Amino acid sequence: MAVGGFHLFRASPDVLDWTAQALEDVGLESFVGAHCTGTPATYYLMDKLELPASKVSIGAVGTRIDSSREIIRASVE
């Protein structure tokens, strides 16, 4: 699982593809892209990595991860 602000909101497709490959290489299963990741970049990575929507979130105040690593979405998402 990767959680954070990944500063991808202005990233080119080449950078997003590189990022997706790096995340795939480490076995990423869940992704929470907060603030500076950007909504389009988060969904691009979700599609590129073929992650189910249940394993991806646009992180916001109130987003949580429970003890089984399930994403509990904030009410704003």
Secondary structure, 3 states (H helix, E strand, C coil): CEEECCCCCCCCHHHHHHHHHHHHHCCCCCEEEEHHHCHHHHHHHHHHHCCCHHHEEEECCCCEECCCCCEECCCCC
